[in-house]
Amino acid sequence: MMGTVYRPREHTIAPNREPDAEPITRSMECTVCGETSPVSEDHVEPQDWTLGHVREFPAHLDYREHVTLPYLVLPGPWL
């Protein structure tokens, strides 16, 4: 009976900068009420939403940015 041979391989992980990679997106979340901005590929729309939200709710001063950055695992040499 033949056995299975496993060989270890090095891998690296890095942001996916390939042309077909998913876009980097961001949104803002009000940590007071949990409401979130629309998801956008730039920072302008989420920041504009934040400024509008704080005008509507002056006590809502704490926010969290959510950034989605696609990563790619790259196989390296066999060990």
Secondary structure, 3 states (H helix, E strand, C coil): CCCCCCCCEEEEEEECCCCCCCCCEEEEEECCCCCECCCECCCHHHHHHHHHHHHHCCCCCCEEEEEECCEEEEEEEEC
